[in-house]
Amino acid sequence: MKICFVDKQWLSKETMEIQRRAFEGRGMEITFHDYTSPQEIIQNNRDAAALMVVAVPITRNVIEAMPNLKFIGRCGIGYDSVDLEAATQRGIAVCNVPDYCAHEVASHSLALALALRRQLFPFAARARAGGYGQGSGYPVERIKGQVFALLGYGRIARELAAMARGIGMQVAVYDPYVKEISDSHTTLYADIGEVLDRADILSVHTPLTPQTRHMLAAPQFKRMKNTAILINTSRGPVIHTGDMMEALKKGEIAGAGLDVCEGEPLGADHPLLQMENVIFTPHVAMYSEAAMKDLHNKLTGQALDVLQGRYTENIVNPEVRNYGVWL
């Protein structure tokens, strides 16, 4: 039985060894590749029983061209790059690992927010230039008592809410799928506009769906406080990049801390990277050594379950049971 890891450039030696040990220990063969397109998968691994993938899209063409395929493992939380409908119709289980990096992404989101709110980068530049004291032109507001607003209230957002409350902030939430929140220091709003009005820091934690694509664009930015900071560690296309840049230039919002962006990876000459009120990190919010080990241990376990005919956790297309006979 053959397993194909599609894009090994995302693996360290240690996480590659986790994958290798898991599959070869069960008498299965795993190969590691640096594919960048669906076509390369079809051309070179048509007979694979499982695909392990980070970033390459797994399209209907890939799924329909692979007669032995039983499992698609997305090395991460989001799975919008996989054609779920096509996989389900073929009886192929698609799994993610939604809980491996909640603390990492939450703490990265908070770090971006605090770096912007406390003007850490401008002050560090001032110090390197020989400056001393706060100087002028970099106002800092007191964080305690401000509103940390969350769009989405899943695992990561809940962890981030606890961190924000821990430093004395109020927490506001918009999530149409959440009906109530028991914590007295967290307020759930039924209208996204109310959250936009109140946000001093607005952090995005929604999946990318047709409904959430560009959910933050010019009308939403115009509604926010001109002192507000925008944080995105979820999916780039949730935010309309051009509208966000305009809002930053016009002072409609004060700054943005981004780990993701439409069209990433960004080239060094991208105008977003030249903006002084933007901090951009290269899609690393999920990263820690411990998180990567958790991710690959959990995903290989799920793959082995499916390949050996067992139902497993974190199957994102449970309807597969209606189409496949292997469960």
N, C-alpha and C positions, 0 to 999 in steps of 0.2 A: 504494500500500500504506500502510495507516494504523497508526500506533503510538500507544498511549495511555499516558501517564505518569499513574498513578492519583492519587497524593497528593504534589503538588509542594511542599507546605509543608516537606518534608524537604530540598529542594534549595536550594543557594546559586545566585547568578547564574552563577558559574563552572561548577558541575556541570550546571546546566541548559543552558549553552552547549555543554558536551561532548556531551550527548545530542542537542541540535539539530544540531550540525555532523555528527555521525556519521550520522544518518538522512537529513537533507536532502541531504547530500553524495552519497548513493546514490539520490536521487530519491524518497525516501519522506517521508511527512508525519507529524510528531509533534505531538501536542497535549498540553498540561499542565493538570491539573485538581486540584481540592481535594476529591475525593470522600471520604466517610467511611463508606460502606456499599457492599456488593455490589450492591444494587438500583440505585444511581446509575450504576454502570458499565454495567449491562444497559440502562438507560433511554437512555443518552447515547452509548455507544460499542459498540453491538452488532456493528458491522462491522469492528472492529479486528483486525489480524493479529498484534499483539503487545501484551502488557500489561507495563509496568514498574511495580513496586509496592514500597513500603516496608512499610506497616502494614495496609492494608485486606485483609480475608480474601478470597481468591479461591476461592469455593465451587463445588460441583458445579453449582449453578444458574447461576452466571456462565459457567462453562466450556461448559455445554450450550446456553446462549443465544447463543453467539458462533460462527457457522458458519465464519468465516474465520480463527479463532485458530490460530496455529502455535507461539507462543512465550510463555512466562511468565517474566519475569526478576525474581527476588527480590533487591532491593538490600540485600544483607547475607549473613550466613552461614546462619542458621536458615531453614527453609522449612516449618515446621509450620502456617503460615497458608494454605498452598495445598493443595487437595484433589488429592494426587498420583494417586490411583487414577482419578479422573475425567479428569484431564489425560492420563494414559497411555492410557486406553481411547479417547480421541479422537485419539491420535497427536500430542499437544502436548508439546513439550520444556519442561521446567522447569529453569532454571539458577539457581545461586547463585554467590557469589564467596567461597570459603572461606578465602582467603589474604590478603585485602587489609588486615586490621587485627590480625594476630596480635600484633605488638609493642605496639600501642596497648592492647589489652585486657589483655595480660599486665602491662604497666607500670601500668595503672590498678588492676588487682587488687592488685599489690604496694603501690601508693601507699595504697590503702584499708587494707591490713593494717598498714603501718608507721604510718599516722596514728593508728590505734586502739592499736596496741601501744606507741607512744611518747607517747600521750596528747596529741597535738598540739593538738586542738581545745580541751580544757580548759585547757591551758597558755597557748594564745593568748588565751582569754577572761580568764585570770588576769592576763596582761600588760596587756590593754586596761583592766582594772579597777585598774591601778596596782600589782598584786602583783609580787613578786620572788622568785626561787628556786622550788623545787618545792612549797613549802607542804606540805599534808597531804591525804590522801584520793585521791591519784592515783598509785598505785604503778606503777612501770615495771620490767618484767622484761628481762633481757639477751636479745637476739634470737639472738645467735650460739649455735649448738648446739640451738636449738629445732627442732621438726618442722613443716615446711610440708607439709601433706597435700593431695593433689589428687584430686578425684573426676572421672575422665576424663583421658585422656592424648593428646589430639589436638594440633594445631599450637599453639594458645594455651597449653595446659598445659605442653607441652615447652619453650616459650620462657620461661614463668614459672618452671619448674623450674630452668633455667639461671640466672635472676636470683636465685632464692632460694639456690641453691648459692653464688653469687658473694658473698653477704653472710654466708656461714658457716653456713647452715641445712642440716639434713638434710631430705631429700625422701622422702615416702611417697606411693604411688600405688595407687588402686583403679580398675581398668578391666577389666571382664570380657572385652573384645575384644583386650587386649594380653597376649601370652604371655611376653615377656621384655623387660627393659630392660638395656642393656649398661653404663650408667654406674654405677660402684661407689658413688657417693654417693646413689643413688636406689634405694629398695626398693619392689618391686612386691608387693602383697598380694592373695591370692585371696579374702579375706573382708573385706567393707566394715567389719565390726565391729572388726577389728584396726586399721584406719586411724582410725576414730573414737576408739578408745582412745588412740592415740598423738598425735593432732593437737593441736598448739598453735595453729596456724592451719589452718583447713579451707576450701579454695577450690573452688568448684563449676564444672566445665567440661564438662557433659554436654548433649546436645541434649534437647529436650522430646519425650518419647515416652510412650505409655501406661505403659511400665515405669519411667520416671524421674519421672513426675508424683508429687509429694509423697514422693519417696524420702527426704527429710529431714523428719521429723516428731517428735512427742513421744518415742517410744522411742529414736530416734537421739540427740536432744539430751540425754536423761537419761544416756546412755552416755558422753558427751563430758566432758572435764575442765571444771571450773567456771571455769578461767582461759582457756579456748579462745575463739578469735575465728572467726566465720563470715564468709566472703566469697562473694558471688554476683554474677558478671558474665555469666552464661549466660542462663537463662530463669527468670522469677519463679516459675512454678508447680512447679518442681523442689522448692521449699521450701514447706511448709505454714506460711503466714504467721501464723495464729493460734497455732499451737504454738510457733513461733519467738519470738513476742512473750511468751508465757507463760514460756518458758525464760529469756529475757532478764530478765523481771521477777523470777523466782525465783532468779536467779543461777546457773542450771544451765550457762549459757555467759556469757562476759564481755562480748561485744560483737558487732556485726554491721556489716559494710561492704557495702552493696548498691547496685548500679547498676540492678537490675531487681527487680520485685516483682509478685505477683499483682494483677491489677486496675489496673495502671498505665495512664495517669498517675494518681498519687495526689493527692487534694485537699489543700490546705494544712492542713486540720483533721484529717487522718488521724492516728490515735494513734501510729503508727509514727514519724512525723516529730517527735513530741514526746519521744521517748526519748533520754536523754543518752548512752546507750551504743550508739547507732546513727548511722552516717554513710550518708546516702542521696544518690546522685547520679542525675540524671534520664535514664538510659539513654544515656550519652555515652561509655562506655568505648571504643567503637570509633572515636571521633572524633579525627582530626587532619586538617589540610588535605590533606596528602599521601595519607592513606588514602582520603579521599573522591574524589580524582582517580583513584586506582588503581581504586576500586570502579566508577566510572561508565565509565572507559575499557574495563575488562575486560568489564563486563556488556553494553555496547553492541556490542563486538566479537563476543561470543557470540550476541547477537540477530541481528546481520547474517549471521553464518554460517548460522544456522538458516533465516532468511527467504530466503536465497539458495540453500537446498538442501544445505548442507554440515553434516556432523556437527561438533560443537564440544566444548570442554572443559567440565567441571563440570555436565554434565547429570545431575541427581540421580534421574531416572527412566529409566535406560538401556533398560528394557524397552519403551520407546516404539518401539523398532525393530521390535518384534513386531506393532505395531498401525498404525504410520504407513507411508506409501509415499514420503515425501519424503526419507528418508535413504539 
